[in-house]
């Protein structure tokens, strides 16, 4: 019964407030709480064989970009803390009989509290948000105390695990916590506590610890929860406990959040946890990446491919066969792709495989956690479904942001009896993927293009779709190559001309942009917007004669637009 957690109590009696409550102290002060960092290229494309499903995917992607994508990613710091009278129960941590909100564990704890109190008389979200708001008020001008006593050399370090059979959770949540021991001259033992049955425990956990933290050999133990400590070291991740901290510590986040977020306070309610988490990266995750890449530095791995498709060893995980896989592999094989299984590789081989990768491609699965080790130049291509887009896509964003790779998802079809019926996650779990011939063609067109080839496309729609995807995926130069290879289609299509201009603008090629804009206007002279853009581009290129021509055309064809433009931009008067 010591492993049971009762969540029916009011939040103020259940959760630990590190700024006020006893039982927690920082081993070292944080250098920062959060800071902005570059956002990786993260894109998703609809690739269903059914227009009905494609429309749903398009709609989901549009809402996600508008309401959930931050302009920059956020790095949240984590620090080692000392807990007194600590208890590790299930996949959570307690100190002085109060639950600690930290990292992914804290987010899951809030979600579970909401689920278990759905039928409460008071609205659970209002109750939680009121509690967290009171924490922020009470914590104003406060700091979490620093540990002031002498720490015994044999004090252990303990890690809570979501489980020890899912590669994603262990690699992204549990293992990174060991990086907090760097520079501490830590002498004690390390304990990973997990809630799952012993027979579900997988040996990859010990293998990754041994490979990436060899200095702790013989001092690492995996023990099933519950476990109690009088005093123990553990990790405290400010993401997860962020809604409790003085709100001035989070000031400024709204400035890089989506336009729908009016103020920092909007990010602190419980319904925003998932949105904030998918745009955030833990400092521990970045430290694990650095440690892993350092571990393979100077080593040679000539047997590892640079282009590969990742399969799954169904003996060690659930088999989610992808329908259409053989057809895709047949085409990938023509471009020197090899078939690999992560589970069959040593941990350092897995790190090296991703660090050296040019293109990784696979269907949705926990193996994408290895994206953490990818090169910024790598394309990591996931094949998923509308369901994985809705429920799992954001889980992998922090890994892409940590590595700065290009994370591209093609959302195809459900491998189900009726692919038009959306599965219920709670009942059906994750439904396997199916790729049609149409999806394979789209995926391969994208893959060969980023590898430097230009496919021969037969329609304006196909050219536009591929070029737009390449442009969105940060490959403007490859998009230009596709458009130039199909110049006869581009010249007569205003949207493709505009797309070519956008690509040249992204590549900082204003003269080529101006040529594309000129072709765009010739393809459709009824668009006044094109003339305005020609004026601005010609100004960058120092082409006053072009500016005068565009202004003259604007005045004759769109007099109201001309008057408004000249009124708002006096500099054109001198050129005109």
RACORQUI-V608435 format. One line per field, one symbol per residue. ss: DSSP state (H for helix, E for strand, L for the rest). phi: phi as a letter, one per 30 degrees, with the letter a starting at -180 (. if undefined). burial: 1 if it has 24 or more other ideal C-beta (glycine too) atoms within 12 Angstrom, else 0. Layout:
# RACORQUI-V608435
ss=???
phi=???
burial=???
This chain:
# RACORQUI-V608435
ss=LLLLLLLLLLHHHHELLLLLLLLEEELLLLLLLEEEELLLEEEEEELLLLHHHHHHHHHHHHHHHHHLLLLLEEEELEEEEEEEEEEEELLEEEELLEELLLHHHHHHHHHHHHHHLLLLLLLHHHHHHHHHHHHHHHLLLLLLLELLLLLLLLLLEEEELLLLLLHHHHHHHHHHHHHHHLLLLLLLLEEEEELLLHHHLLLHHHHHHHHHLHHHLLLEEEEELLEEEEEEEEEEELLLLHHHLLHHHHLLHHHHLLLLLLLHHHHHLHHHHHHHHHLEEEHHHHHHHHHHHHHLLLLLLLLLLLEEEEELLLLLLLLLLLELHHHHHHHHHLLLLEEEEHHHLLHHHHHHHHHHLLEEEEELLHHHHHHHHLLLLLEEEEEELHHHHHHLHHHHHHHHHHHLLEEEEEELEELLLLLLLLLLHHHHLLLLEELLHHHHHHHHHHHHHHLLLLLLLLLHHHHHHHHHHHHHLLLHHHHHHHHHHLHHHHHLLHHHHHHHHHHHHHLLLHHHHHHHHHHHHHHLLLLHHHHHHHHHHHHHHLLHHHHHHHHHHHHHHLHHHHHHHHHHLLHHHHHL
phi=.dddbccdddedcccdcddbddjbaddbdddacaadbecddbbbbdbddcdddedddeddddddddcbdddbdbccdbbdbccchcbcbhcbbbbhibdccahdddddddddddddcdcdddddddddddddddeddddeicbddddcdddddcddcbbdcdabbcdedddccdeedddddeichdcdccbccbcddedcdcdddddddddcbddceibcbcbdddbcbdbacacbcddjcddcdedddcejdedcdeedddaeeddcdddcedddddccbdedddddeedddddcdidcbddcdcbacccbdddcaddcdcdjeddddeddddcidccbbedccdedddddeddcdcbcbadeldedddeecddeddcccccbbeddddcbeddceeddddcidccccccccddbebddcddcedcchddecbcddddeddddeddddddjcbddccbddddddddddddddicdddddeddddcedddeccddddddddddddddhbddddddddddddddadccddddeddeddddddhcdddddddddddddcbedddddddddbddddddd
burial=000010100010011111111011111001001110101111111111110011011001100100011100111111111111011111111111111111111111111111001000000110111011101100100001001000100011111111111111111111111111110001011111111100001101111111111001000101111111101111111111111111101100110111001001011111011111111111111111111110110000000111111111000000010111100110110010111101101011111111111111111111111111111101111111111111111111111111111111111111100010011000000111111101111111111111100110100101111111111111111111111101001100111111111111110001011111111110100011011111111110101001100110110001001100110000010000
